[in-house]
Amino acid sequence: MCTVCGCGGGEAKVEGHDHHDHPHDPHEDNGQHRHGGEARPAHVHAPGMEGRRMVRIEQDILAKNQRHADANRRYLAELGIFALNLVSSPGSGKTTLLVRTVEALQHRLPVAVIEGDQQTGRDAERIRATGVPALQINTGKGCHLDAHMVGHGLEQMQLPACGVLFIENVGNLVCPSAFDLGEAHKVVVLSVTEGEDKPLKYPDMFHAADLMLLNKVDLLPYLEFDVDACIDYARRINPKLAVLQVSATRGDGMAAWLDWIEKGAGLARHDRDKVLWERKTALGQELAVLQSRLREAN
């Protein structure tokens, strides 16, 4: 078992996946591994293990996960689905923000949610209460979702084409940074109650994200939180990081957030048309080759 985050010893349970509960496959190294960001490796979880072996194990873990992520991405692209991986620390207000988001979006676009938590189905129940379909994945001792788990989740869902899929990851700003799930973007949620230096403390996540939602801005009058410094720290890590300031309770910034999602969904629809056209063209070429061979055979 991983000696720090404990993510190597449990089994993930995908709601509705009755055939088996698959083990946390990307960690088939008996838990002796490390997590890291996309740009560089993180700390070693197995003290004393020879360095080259650690590097090989990490590469194997991430390569296997990437194969599953690529398959998920192809599947979602064929459906024209805009998938977002929502990541944050525990208590950032991510689920409340997601509830408000799907309530507003469900009358404009097809919406579905995959919820990741170590235990319970409470967050999926909150989403379903809005009328939006949600599937719960419990990671057990695992500290993040991986692409294999999400792939099993996609098998259980009947996703409508040209919609939005939100994947709410386990609350953790370390390990999820390294694991591609097949999403279009990672969206990191940071609440103003956490401290403006969080991007400097957890740089891998902010490097991996494309958008930062600065949440709970309605509480700013009651806190000593430097918004400009927080954004500056985040962009030191990732100069291309987009930032929106939002409040799930008061509604600040929600229009801009919804607009960002709808624009992304529009691009996904356009890309789907391109994928379908390329497939049609390829099939036409294959058919022409077969017809030519038949003529030659006759």
ChimeraX commands (.cxc) that place a marker at each C-alpha (Angstrom):
marker #1 position 0.00,0.00,0.00 radius 0.5
marker #1 position 1.17,3.52,-0.71 radius 0.5
marker #1 position 2.86,4.72,2.46 radius 0.5
marker #1 position 1.65,8.30,2.13 radius 0.5
marker #1 position -1.71,8.59,0.40 radius 0.5
marker #1 position -2.94,5.01,0.84 radius 0.5
marker #1 position -4.24,4.70,-2.69 radius 0.5
marker #1 position -2.83,1.34,-3.62 radius 0.5
marker #1 position -4.76,-1.17,-1.58 radius 0.5
marker #1 position -8.45,-0.66,-2.27 radius 0.5
marker #1 position -10.92,-1.61,-4.95 radius 0.5
marker #1 position -12.97,0.88,-6.91 radius 0.5
marker #1 position -16.72,0.37,-7.06 radius 0.5
marker #1 position -18.47,1.73,-10.13 radius 0.5
marker #1 position -22.19,2.13,-9.56 radius 0.5
marker #1 position -24.14,-0.29,-11.75 radius 0.5
marker #1 position -21.05,-2.31,-12.69 radius 0.5
marker #1 position -22.21,-5.62,-11.25 radius 0.5
marker #1 position -19.87,-8.03,-13.01 radius 0.5
marker #1 position -16.86,-7.22,-10.87 radius 0.5
marker #1 position -15.23,-4.47,-8.92 radius 0.5
marker #1 position -11.97,-4.04,-10.74 radius 0.5
marker #1 position -8.85,-3.31,-8.76 radius 0.5
marker #1 position -7.25,0.10,-8.99 radius 0.5
marker #1 position -5.51,-1.04,-12.16 radius 0.5
marker #1 position -3.02,1.78,-12.72 radius 0.5
marker #1 position -1.54,0.83,-9.35 radius 0.5
marker #1 position -0.76,-2.81,-10.05 radius 0.5
marker #1 position 2.66,-2.31,-8.51 radius 0.5
marker #1 position 1.44,-3.35,-5.04 radius 0.5
marker #1 position 1.10,0.27,-4.14 radius 0.5
marker #1 position 4.80,1.07,-4.37 radius 0.5
marker #1 position 4.63,4.11,-6.57 radius 0.5
marker #1 position 4.71,7.83,-6.63 radius 0.5
marker #1 position 2.40,10.41,-8.09 radius 0.5
marker #1 position 3.41,13.47,-9.99 radius 0.5
marker #1 position 2.33,16.27,-12.26 radius 0.5
marker #1 position 2.47,16.15,-16.00 radius 0.5
marker #1 position 5.67,18.15,-16.12 radius 0.5
marker #1 position 7.79,16.37,-13.53 radius 0.5
marker #1 position 7.71,13.53,-11.00 radius 0.5
marker #1 position 6.53,14.09,-7.46 radius 0.5
marker #1 position 7.78,12.70,-4.18 radius 0.5
marker #1 position 8.61,9.02,-3.75 radius 0.5
marker #1 position 6.11,7.02,-1.67 radius 0.5
marker #1 position 8.33,3.96,-1.14 radius 0.5
marker #1 position 11.46,4.95,0.79 radius 0.5
marker #1 position 14.47,2.82,-0.02 radius 0.5
marker #1 position 13.28,1.67,-3.44 radius 0.5
marker #1 position 15.98,2.01,-6.08 radius 0.5
marker #1 position 15.41,5.14,-8.14 radius 0.5
marker #1 position 15.40,3.63,-11.62 radius 0.5
marker #1 position 12.82,1.06,-10.58 radius 0.5
marker #1 position 10.63,3.82,-9.17 radius 0.5
marker #1 position 10.83,5.72,-12.44 radius 0.5
marker #1 position 9.96,2.58,-14.42 radius 0.5
marker #1 position 6.97,1.82,-12.17 radius 0.5
marker #1 position 5.66,5.36,-12.48 radius 0.5
marker #1 position 6.07,5.31,-16.25 radius 0.5
marker #1 position 4.20,2.00,-16.46 radius 0.5
marker #1 position 1.36,3.30,-14.28 radius 0.5
marker #1 position 0.91,6.47,-16.27 radius 0.5
marker #1 position 1.32,4.76,-19.65 radius 0.5
marker #1 position -1.41,2.25,-18.82 radius 0.5
marker #1 position -3.67,5.02,-17.58 radius 0.5
marker #1 position -2.99,7.02,-20.75 radius 0.5
marker #1 position -4.14,4.16,-22.96 radius 0.5
marker #1 position -7.46,4.08,-21.13 radius 0.5
marker #1 position -7.69,7.88,-21.25 radius 0.5
marker #1 position -7.09,7.93,-25.00 radius 0.5
marker #1 position -9.87,5.36,-25.47 radius 0.5
marker #1 position -12.24,7.45,-23.33 radius 0.5
marker #1 position -11.35,10.56,-25.31 radius 0.5
marker #1 position -12.05,8.87,-28.64 radius 0.5
marker #1 position -15.41,7.63,-27.38 radius 0.5
marker #1 position -16.40,11.07,-26.09 radius 0.5
marker #1 position -15.22,12.75,-29.30 radius 0.5
marker #1 position -17.37,10.43,-31.40 radius 0.5
marker #1 position -20.38,11.52,-29.35 radius 0.5
marker #1 position -19.42,15.20,-29.43 radius 0.5
marker #1 position -19.34,15.33,-25.63 radius 0.5
marker #1 position -17.46,18.10,-23.82 radius 0.5
marker #1 position -15.92,16.45,-20.74 radius 0.5
marker #1 position -14.52,18.38,-17.78 radius 0.5
marker #1 position -12.48,16.96,-14.90 radius 0.5
marker #1 position -13.23,19.04,-11.78 radius 0.5
marker #1 position -10.45,18.91,-9.19 radius 0.5
marker #1 position -9.94,20.64,-5.84 radius 0.5
marker #1 position -9.10,20.25,-2.19 radius 0.5
marker #1 position -11.85,18.83,0.04 radius 0.5
marker #1 position -14.26,21.54,1.13 radius 0.5
marker #1 position -13.71,23.90,-1.80 radius 0.5
marker #1 position -17.43,23.99,-2.57 radius 0.5
marker #1 position -16.93,21.98,-5.75 radius 0.5
marker #1 position -20.09,19.89,-5.40 radius 0.5
marker #1 position -22.31,22.86,-4.55 radius 0.5
marker #1 position -20.88,24.72,-7.53 radius 0.5
marker #1 position -21.54,21.69,-9.72 radius 0.5
marker #1 position -25.14,21.45,-8.50 radius 0.5
marker #1 position -25.75,25.10,-9.39 radius 0.5
marker #1 position -24.06,24.58,-12.74 radius 0.5
marker #1 position -26.10,21.57,-13.84 radius 0.5
marker #1 position -29.32,23.22,-12.62 radius 0.5
marker #1 position -28.62,26.11,-14.98 radius 0.5
marker #1 position -27.32,24.05,-17.91 radius 0.5
marker #1 position -29.75,21.15,-18.08 radius 0.5
marker #1 position -32.36,23.16,-20.01 radius 0.5
marker #1 position -29.76,24.29,-22.55 radius 0.5
marker #1 position -27.64,21.18,-23.11 radius 0.5
marker #1 position -27.69,17.47,-22.34 radius 0.5
marker #1 position -25.75,17.10,-19.08 radius 0.5
marker #1 position -24.43,14.11,-17.11 radius 0.5
marker #1 position -22.12,13.72,-14.12 radius 0.5
marker #1 position -19.66,11.13,-12.84 radius 0.5
marker #1 position -18.99,11.56,-9.11 radius 0.5
marker #1 position -15.76,10.35,-7.54 radius 0.5
marker #1 position -15.47,9.87,-3.77 radius 0.5
marker #1 position -13.73,7.41,-1.52 radius 0.5
marker #1 position -17.02,6.41,0.12 radius 0.5
marker #1 position -20.81,7.06,-0.05 radius 0.5
marker #1 position -23.07,8.11,-2.90 radius 0.5
marker #1 position -24.13,11.40,-1.32 radius 0.5
marker #1 position -22.79,13.67,-4.04 radius 0.5
marker #1 position -24.38,11.64,-6.85 radius 0.5
marker #1 position -27.68,11.82,-4.95 radius 0.5
marker #1 position -27.37,15.62,-4.79 radius 0.5
marker #1 position -26.87,15.76,-8.54 radius 0.5
marker #1 position -29.78,13.40,-9.27 radius 0.5
marker #1 position -32.04,15.60,-7.15 radius 0.5
marker #1 position -31.64,18.27,-9.86 radius 0.5
marker #1 position -32.94,15.86,-12.51 radius 0.5
marker #1 position -29.50,15.32,-14.06 radius 0.5
marker #1 position -28.23,11.72,-14.41 radius 0.5
marker #1 position -25.23,10.93,-12.21 radius 0.5
marker #1 position -23.09,7.86,-11.61 radius 0.5
marker #1 position -21.06,7.32,-8.44 radius 0.5
marker #1 position -17.58,5.83,-8.40 radius 0.5
marker #1 position -16.20,5.01,-4.95 radius 0.5
marker #1 position -12.43,4.65,-4.95 radius 0.5
marker #1 position -12.15,3.05,-1.50 radius 0.5
marker #1 position -8.64,3.80,-0.28 radius 0.5
marker #1 position -7.80,5.31,-3.66 radius 0.5
marker #1 position -7.13,9.03,-3.60 radius 0.5
marker #1 position -8.15,9.84,-7.18 radius 0.5
marker #1 position -10.10,8.60,-10.17 radius 0.5
marker #1 position -8.25,6.98,-13.03 radius 0.5
marker #1 position -9.16,6.51,-16.68 radius 0.5
marker #1 position -10.00,2.81,-16.27 radius 0.5
marker #1 position -12.60,3.59,-13.59 radius 0.5
marker #1 position -14.09,6.34,-15.73 radius 0.5
marker #1 position -14.19,4.00,-18.72 radius 0.5
marker #1 position -16.28,1.53,-16.71 radius 0.5
marker #1 position -18.48,4.45,-15.68 radius 0.5
marker #1 position -19.02,5.43,-19.30 radius 0.5
marker #1 position -20.10,1.86,-20.04 radius 0.5
marker #1 position -22.89,2.22,-17.49 radius 0.5
marker #1 position -24.17,5.57,-18.75 radius 0.5
marker #1 position -26.28,6.28,-21.80 radius 0.5
marker #1 position -24.78,9.62,-22.70 radius 0.5
marker #1 position -26.70,11.72,-25.21 radius 0.5
marker #1 position -24.66,13.11,-28.07 radius 0.5
marker #1 position -23.42,16.69,-28.10 radius 0.5
marker #1 position -23.70,17.30,-24.37 radius 0.5
marker #1 position -21.50,18.00,-21.36 radius 0.5
marker #1 position -20.01,15.44,-18.97 radius 0.5
marker #1 position -18.72,16.67,-15.62 radius 0.5
marker #1 position -16.33,14.34,-13.79 radius 0.5
marker #1 position -16.00,15.42,-10.17 radius 0.5
marker #1 position -12.75,13.95,-8.93 radius 0.5
marker #1 position -11.88,12.94,-5.38 radius 0.5
marker #1 position -10.92,15.96,-3.26 radius 0.5
marker #1 position -7.13,16.02,-3.63 radius 0.5
marker #1 position -4.77,18.55,-5.20 radius 0.5
marker #1 position -1.85,16.14,-5.61 radius 0.5
marker #1 position -2.48,12.80,-7.30 radius 0.5
marker #1 position -5.26,13.72,-9.80 radius 0.5
marker #1 position -2.87,16.11,-11.54 radius 0.5
marker #1 position -1.02,13.23,-13.19 radius 0.5
marker #1 position -3.99,11.11,-14.27 radius 0.5
marker #1 position -5.67,11.98,-17.56 radius 0.5
marker #1 position -9.26,10.70,-17.59 radius 0.5
marker #1 position -9.98,11.51,-21.23 radius 0.5
marker #1 position -11.35,14.96,-20.46 radius 0.5
marker #1 position -11.13,18.05,-22.63 radius 0.5
marker #1 position -9.95,20.17,-19.69 radius 0.5
marker #1 position -9.03,19.95,-16.04 radius 0.5
marker #1 position -10.79,22.67,-14.05 radius 0.5
marker #1 position -9.29,23.40,-10.64 radius 0.5
marker #1 position -11.62,24.88,-8.02 radius 0.5
marker #1 position -9.95,26.97,-5.32 radius 0.5
marker #1 position -12.01,28.59,-2.58 radius 0.5
marker #1 position -11.01,31.88,-0.97 radius 0.5
marker #1 position -11.10,30.15,2.42 radius 0.5
marker #1 position -8.02,28.10,1.52 radius 0.5
marker #1 position -5.34,30.78,1.23 radius 0.5
marker #1 position -3.97,32.58,-1.81 radius 0.5
marker #1 position -0.70,30.62,-1.81 radius 0.5
marker #1 position -2.33,27.28,-2.64 radius 0.5
marker #1 position -1.05,27.36,-6.27 radius 0.5
marker #1 position 2.53,27.60,-5.00 radius 0.5
marker #1 position 2.02,24.69,-2.60 radius 0.5
marker #1 position 0.40,22.41,-5.19 radius 0.5
marker #1 position 1.95,23.55,-8.49 radius 0.5
marker #1 position 1.43,20.32,-10.44 radius 0.5
marker #1 position -2.34,20.67,-10.35 radius 0.5
marker #1 position -2.33,24.29,-11.45 radius 0.5
marker #1 position 0.12,23.41,-14.20 radius 0.5
marker #1 position -2.20,20.64,-15.43 radius 0.5
marker #1 position -5.40,22.74,-15.32 radius 0.5
marker #1 position -6.73,24.96,-18.09 radius 0.5
marker #1 position -9.17,26.92,-15.92 radius 0.5
marker #1 position -9.18,27.99,-12.28 radius 0.5
marker #1 position -12.50,28.77,-10.63 radius 0.5
marker #1 position -11.91,31.00,-7.62 radius 0.5
marker #1 position -14.93,30.02,-5.57 radius 0.5
marker #1 position -16.79,31.49,-2.57 radius 0.5
marker #1 position -15.93,35.07,-3.52 radius 0.5
marker #1 position -19.02,36.17,-1.58 radius 0.5
marker #1 position -16.92,35.55,1.56 radius 0.5
marker #1 position -14.12,37.95,0.57 radius 0.5
marker #1 position -15.37,40.79,2.83 radius 0.5
marker #1 position -14.86,38.50,5.83 radius 0.5
marker #1 position -11.43,37.11,4.94 radius 0.5
marker #1 position -7.87,38.26,4.48 radius 0.5
marker #1 position -7.44,36.86,0.98 radius 0.5
marker #1 position -5.44,38.61,-1.74 radius 0.5
marker #1 position -7.19,37.79,-5.02 radius 0.5
marker #1 position -4.56,39.45,-7.20 radius 0.5
marker #1 position -1.74,37.59,-5.45 radius 0.5
marker #1 position -3.56,34.26,-5.83 radius 0.5
marker #1 position -4.04,34.78,-9.56 radius 0.5
marker #1 position -0.42,35.92,-9.91 radius 0.5
marker #1 position 0.83,32.79,-8.11 radius 0.5
marker #1 position -1.32,30.56,-10.29 radius 0.5
marker #1 position -0.08,32.17,-13.50 radius 0.5
marker #1 position 3.53,31.90,-12.39 radius 0.5
marker #1 position 2.91,28.17,-12.50 radius 0.5
marker #1 position 0.77,28.24,-15.65 radius 0.5
marker #1 position 0.82,31.50,-17.66 radius 0.5
marker #1 position -2.01,30.26,-19.90 radius 0.5
marker #1 position -4.37,29.48,-17.00 radius 0.5
marker #1 position -7.79,31.10,-17.41 radius 0.5
marker #1 position -9.40,32.38,-14.21 radius 0.5
marker #1 position -13.03,33.03,-13.29 radius 0.5
marker #1 position -14.24,34.32,-9.92 radius 0.5
marker #1 position -17.49,32.66,-8.86 radius 0.5
marker #1 position -19.90,32.20,-5.98 radius 0.5
marker #1 position -22.20,29.19,-6.06 radius 0.5
marker #1 position -24.39,30.66,-3.32 radius 0.5
marker #1 position -24.76,34.23,-4.58 radius 0.5
marker #1 position -24.33,33.59,-8.30 radius 0.5
marker #1 position -21.29,35.79,-8.95 radius 0.5
marker #1 position -19.49,34.82,-12.14 radius 0.5
marker #1 position -21.90,32.02,-13.01 radius 0.5
marker #1 position -22.87,33.57,-16.34 radius 0.5
marker #1 position -19.22,33.67,-17.45 radius 0.5
marker #1 position -18.66,30.08,-16.27 radius 0.5
marker #1 position -21.73,28.81,-18.13 radius 0.5
marker #1 position -20.69,30.72,-21.24 radius 0.5
marker #1 position -17.23,29.10,-21.09 radius 0.5
marker #1 position -18.86,25.65,-20.90 radius 0.5
marker #1 position -21.27,26.34,-23.76 radius 0.5
marker #1 position -18.45,27.53,-26.01 radius 0.5
marker #1 position -16.50,24.35,-25.24 radius 0.5
marker #1 position -19.57,22.23,-25.96 radius 0.5
marker #1 position -19.96,23.99,-29.29 radius 0.5
marker #1 position -16.38,23.14,-30.23 radius 0.5
marker #1 position -16.97,19.51,-29.24 radius 0.5
marker #1 position -20.00,19.37,-31.54 radius 0.5
marker #1 position -17.94,20.83,-34.37 radius 0.5
marker #1 position -15.14,18.33,-33.77 radius 0.5
marker #1 position -17.68,15.49,-33.79 radius 0.5
marker #1 position -18.86,16.53,-37.23 radius 0.5
marker #1 position -15.23,16.47,-38.37 radius 0.5
marker #1 position -14.68,13.01,-36.86 radius 0.5
marker #1 position -17.83,11.65,-38.53 radius 0.5
marker #1 position -16.84,13.18,-41.88 radius 0.5
marker #1 position -13.34,11.66,-41.66 radius 0.5
marker #1 position -14.83,8.28,-40.79 radius 0.5
marker #1 position -17.28,8.50,-43.70 radius 0.5
marker #1 position -14.44,9.42,-46.05 radius 0.5
marker #1 position -12.28,6.54,-44.81 radius 0.5
marker #1 position -15.13,4.06,-45.21 radius 0.5
marker #1 position -15.75,5.34,-48.72 radius 0.5
marker #1 position -12.10,4.80,-49.60 radius 0.5
marker #1 position -12.14,1.28,-48.16 radius 0.5
marker #1 position -15.29,0.50,-50.13 radius 0.5
marker #1 position -13.69,1.74,-53.33 radius 0.5
marker #1 position -10.67,-0.51,-52.74 radius 0.5
marker #1 position -12.91,-3.55,-52.14 radius 0.5
marker #1 position -14.96,-2.83,-55.25 radius 0.5
marker #1 position -11.76,-2.53,-57.29 radius 0.5
marker #1 position -10.52,-5.89,-56.00 radius 0.5
marker #1 position -13.85,-7.52,-56.81 radius 0.5
marker #1 position -13.70,-6.23,-60.37 radius 0.5
marker #1 position -10.17,-7.54,-60.75 radius 0.5
marker #1 position -11.22,-10.93,-59.35 radius 0.5
marker #1 position -14.02,-11.19,-61.90 radius 0.5
marker link #1:1,2 radius 0.2
marker link #1:2,3 radius 0.2
marker link #1:3,4 radius 0.2
marker link #1:4,5 radius 0.2
marker link #1:5,6 radius 0.2
marker link #1:6,7 radius 0.2
marker link #1:7,8 radius 0.2
marker link #1:8,9 radius 0.2
marker link #1:9,10 radius 0.2
marker link #1:10,11 radius 0.2
marker link #1:11,12 radius 0.2
marker link #1:12,13 radius 0.2
marker link #1:13,14 radius 0.2
marker link #1:14,15 radius 0.2
marker link #1:15,16 radius 0.2
marker link #1:16,17 radius 0.2
marker link #1:17,18 radius 0.2
marker link #1:18,19 radius 0.2
marker link #1:19,20 radius 0.2
marker link #1:20,21 radius 0.2
marker link #1:21,22 radius 0.2
marker link #1:22,23 radius 0.2
marker link #1:23,24 radius 0.2
marker link #1:24,25 radius 0.2
marker link #1:25,26 radius 0.2
marker link #1:26,27 radius 0.2
marker link #1:27,28 radius 0.2
marker link #1:28,29 radius 0.2
marker link #1:29,30 radius 0.2
marker link #1:30,31 radius 0.2
marker link #1:31,32 radius 0.2
marker link #1:32,33 radius 0.2
marker link #1:33,34 radius 0.2
marker link #1:34,35 radius 0.2
marker link #1:35,36 radius 0.2
marker link #1:36,37 radius 0.2
marker link #1:37,38 radius 0.2
marker link #1:38,39 radius 0.2
marker link #1:39,40 radius 0.2
marker link #1:40,41 radius 0.2
marker link #1:41,42 radius 0.2
marker link #1:42,43 radius 0.2
marker link #1:43,44 radius 0.2
marker link #1:44,45 radius 0.2
marker link #1:45,46 radius 0.2
marker link #1:46,47 radius 0.2
marker link #1:47,48 radius 0.2
marker link #1:48,49 radius 0.2
marker link #1:49,50 radius 0.2
marker link #1:50,51 radius 0.2
marker link #1:51,52 radius 0.2
marker link #1:52,53 radius 0.2
marker link #1:53,54 radius 0.2
marker link #1:54,55 radius 0.2
marker link #1:55,56 radius 0.2
marker link #1:56,57 radius 0.2
marker link #1:57,58 radius 0.2
marker link #1:58,59 radius 0.2
marker link #1:59,60 radius 0.2
marker link #1:60,61 radius 0.2
marker link #1:61,62 radius 0.2
marker link #1:62,63 radius 0.2
marker link #1:63,64 radius 0.2
marker link #1:64,65 radius 0.2
marker link #1:65,66 radius 0.2
marker link #1:66,67 radius 0.2
marker link #1:67,68 radius 0.2
marker link #1:68,69 radius 0.2
marker link #1:69,70 radius 0.2
marker link #1:70,71 radius 0.2
marker link #1:71,72 radius 0.2
marker link #1:72,73 radius 0.2
marker link #1:73,74 radius 0.2
marker link #1:74,75 radius 0.2
marker link #1:75,76 radius 0.2
marker link #1:76,77 radius 0.2
marker link #1:77,78 radius 0.2
marker link #1:78,79 radius 0.2
marker link #1:79,80 radius 0.2
marker link #1:80,81 radius 0.2
marker link #1:81,82 radius 0.2
marker link #1:82,83 radius 0.2
marker link #1:83,84 radius 0.2
marker link #1:84,85 radius 0.2
marker link #1:85,86 radius 0.2
marker link #1:86,87 radius 0.2
marker link #1:87,88 radius 0.2
marker link #1:88,89 radius 0.2
marker link #1:89,90 radius 0.2
marker link #1:90,91 radius 0.2
marker link #1:91,92 radius 0.2
marker link #1:92,93 radius 0.2
marker link #1:93,94 radius 0.2
marker link #1:94,95 radius 0.2
marker link #1:95,96 radius 0.2
marker link #1:96,97 radius 0.2
marker link #1:97,98 radius 0.2
marker link #1:98,99 radius 0.2
marker link #1:99,100 radius 0.2
marker link #1:100,101 radius 0.2
marker link #1:101,102 radius 0.2
marker link #1:102,103 radius 0.2
marker link #1:103,104 radius 0.2
marker link #1:104,105 radius 0.2
marker link #1:105,106 radius 0.2
marker link #1:106,107 radius 0.2
marker link #1:107,108 radius 0.2
marker link #1:108,109 radius 0.2
marker link #1:109,110 radius 0.2
marker link #1:110,111 radius 0.2
marker link #1:111,112 radius 0.2
marker link #1:112,113 radius 0.2
marker link #1:113,114 radius 0.2
marker link #1:114,115 radius 0.2
marker link #1:115,116 radius 0.2
marker link #1:116,117 radius 0.2
marker link #1:117,118 radius 0.2
marker link #1:118,119 radius 0.2
marker link #1:119,120 radius 0.2
marker link #1:120,121 radius 0.2
marker link #1:121,122 radius 0.2
marker link #1:122,123 radius 0.2
marker link #1:123,124 radius 0.2
marker link #1:124,125 radius 0.2
marker link #1:125,126 radius 0.2
marker link #1:126,127 radius 0.2
marker link #1:127,128 radius 0.2
marker link #1:128,129 radius 0.2
marker link #1:129,130 radius 0.2
marker link #1:130,131 radius 0.2
marker link #1:131,132 radius 0.2
marker link #1:132,133 radius 0.2
marker link #1:133,134 radius 0.2
marker link #1:134,135 radius 0.2
marker link #1:135,136 radius 0.2
marker link #1:136,137 radius 0.2
marker link #1:137,138 radius 0.2
marker link #1:138,139 radius 0.2
marker link #1:139,140 radius 0.2
marker link #1:140,141 radius 0.2
marker link #1:141,142 radius 0.2
marker link #1:142,143 radius 0.2
marker link #1:143,144 radius 0.2
marker link #1:144,145 radius 0.2
marker link #1:145,146 radius 0.2
marker link #1:146,147 radius 0.2
marker link #1:147,148 radius 0.2
marker link #1:148,149 radius 0.2
marker link #1:149,150 radius 0.2
marker link #1:150,151 radius 0.2
marker link #1:151,152 radius 0.2
marker link #1:152,153 radius 0.2
marker link #1:153,154 radius 0.2
marker link #1:154,155 radius 0.2
marker link #1:155,156 radius 0.2
marker link #1:156,157 radius 0.2
marker link #1:157,158 radius 0.2
marker link #1:158,159 radius 0.2
marker link #1:159,160 radius 0.2
marker link #1:160,161 radius 0.2
marker link #1:161,162 radius 0.2
marker link #1:162,163 radius 0.2
marker link #1:163,164 radius 0.2
marker link #1:164,165 radius 0.2
marker link #1:165,166 radius 0.2
marker link #1:166,167 radius 0.2
marker link #1:167,168 radius 0.2
marker link #1:168,169 radius 0.2
marker link #1:169,170 radius 0.2
marker link #1:170,171 radius 0.2
marker link #1:171,172 radius 0.2
marker link #1:172,173 radius 0.2
marker link #1:173,174 radius 0.2
marker link #1:174,175 radius 0.2
marker link #1:175,176 radius 0.2
marker link #1:176,177 radius 0.2
marker link #1:177,178 radius 0.2
marker link #1:178,179 radius 0.2
marker link #1:179,180 radius 0.2
marker link #1:180,181 radius 0.2
marker link #1:181,182 radius 0.2
marker link #1:182,183 radius 0.2
marker link #1:183,184 radius 0.2
marker link #1:184,185 radius 0.2
marker link #1:185,186 radius 0.2
marker link #1:186,187 radius 0.2
marker link #1:187,188 radius 0.2
marker link #1:188,189 radius 0.2
marker link #1:189,190 radius 0.2
marker link #1:190,191 radius 0.2
marker link #1:191,192 radius 0.2
marker link #1:192,193 radius 0.2
marker link #1:193,194 radius 0.2
marker link #1:194,195 radius 0.2
marker link #1:195,196 radius 0.2
marker link #1:196,197 radius 0.2
marker link #1:197,198 radius 0.2
marker link #1:198,199 radius 0.2
marker link #1:199,200 radius 0.2
marker link #1:200,201 radius 0.2
marker link #1:201,202 radius 0.2
marker link #1:202,203 radius 0.2
marker link #1:203,204 radius 0.2
marker link #1:204,205 radius 0.2
marker link #1:205,206 radius 0.2
marker link #1:206,207 radius 0.2
marker link #1:207,208 radius 0.2
marker link #1:208,209 radius 0.2
marker link #1:209,210 radius 0.2
marker link #1:210,211 radius 0.2
marker link #1:211,212 radius 0.2
marker link #1:212,213 radius 0.2
marker link #1:213,214 radius 0.2
marker link #1:214,215 radius 0.2
marker link #1:215,216 radius 0.2
marker link #1:216,217 radius 0.2
marker link #1:217,218 radius 0.2
marker link #1:218,219 radius 0.2
marker link #1:219,220 radius 0.2
marker link #1:220,221 radius 0.2
marker link #1:221,222 radius 0.2
marker link #1:222,223 radius 0.2
marker link #1:223,224 radius 0.2
marker link #1:224,225 radius 0.2
marker link #1:225,226 radius 0.2
marker link #1:226,227 radius 0.2
marker link #1:227,228 radius 0.2
marker link #1:228,229 radius 0.2
marker link #1:229,230 radius 0.2
marker link #1:230,231 radius 0.2
marker link #1:231,232 radius 0.2
marker link #1:232,233 radius 0.2
marker link #1:233,234 radius 0.2
marker link #1:234,235 radius 0.2
marker link #1:235,236 radius 0.2
marker link #1:236,237 radius 0.2
marker link #1:237,238 radius 0.2
marker link #1:238,239 radius 0.2
marker link #1:239,240 radius 0.2
marker link #1:240,241 radius 0.2
marker link #1:241,242 radius 0.2
marker link #1:242,243 radius 0.2
marker link #1:243,244 radius 0.2
marker link #1:244,245 radius 0.2
marker link #1:245,246 radius 0.2
marker link #1:246,247 radius 0.2
marker link #1:247,248 radius 0.2
marker link #1:248,249 radius 0.2
marker link #1:249,250 radius 0.2
marker link #1:250,251 radius 0.2
marker link #1:251,252 radius 0.2
marker link #1:252,253 radius 0.2
marker link #1:253,254 radius 0.2
marker link #1:254,255 radius 0.2
marker link #1:255,256 radius 0.2
marker link #1:256,257 radius 0.2
marker link #1:257,258 radius 0.2
marker link #1:258,259 radius 0.2
marker link #1:259,260 radius 0.2
marker link #1:260,261 radius 0.2
marker link #1:261,262 radius 0.2
marker link #1:262,263 radius 0.2
marker link #1:263,264 radius 0.2
marker link #1:264,265 radius 0.2
marker link #1:265,266 radius 0.2
marker link #1:266,267 radius 0.2
marker link #1:267,268 radius 0.2
marker link #1:268,269 radius 0.2
marker link #1:269,270 radius 0.2
marker link #1:270,271 radius 0.2
marker link #1:271,272 radius 0.2
marker link #1:272,273 radius 0.2
marker link #1:273,274 radius 0.2
marker link #1:274,275 radius 0.2
marker link #1:275,276 radius 0.2
marker link #1:276,277 radius 0.2
marker link #1:277,278 radius 0.2
marker link #1:278,279 radius 0.2
marker link #1:279,280 radius 0.2
marker link #1:280,281 radius 0.2
marker link #1:281,282 radius 0.2
marker link #1:282,283 radius 0.2
marker link #1:283,284 radius 0.2
marker link #1:284,285 radius 0.2
marker link #1:285,286 radius 0.2
marker link #1:286,287 radius 0.2
marker link #1:287,288 radius 0.2
marker link #1:288,289 radius 0.2
marker link #1:289,290 radius 0.2
marker link #1:290,291 radius 0.2
marker link #1:291,292 radius 0.2
marker link #1:292,293 radius 0.2
marker link #1:293,294 radius 0.2
marker link #1:294,295 radius 0.2
marker link #1:295,296 radius 0.2
marker link #1:296,297 radius 0.2
marker link #1:297,298 radius 0.2
view
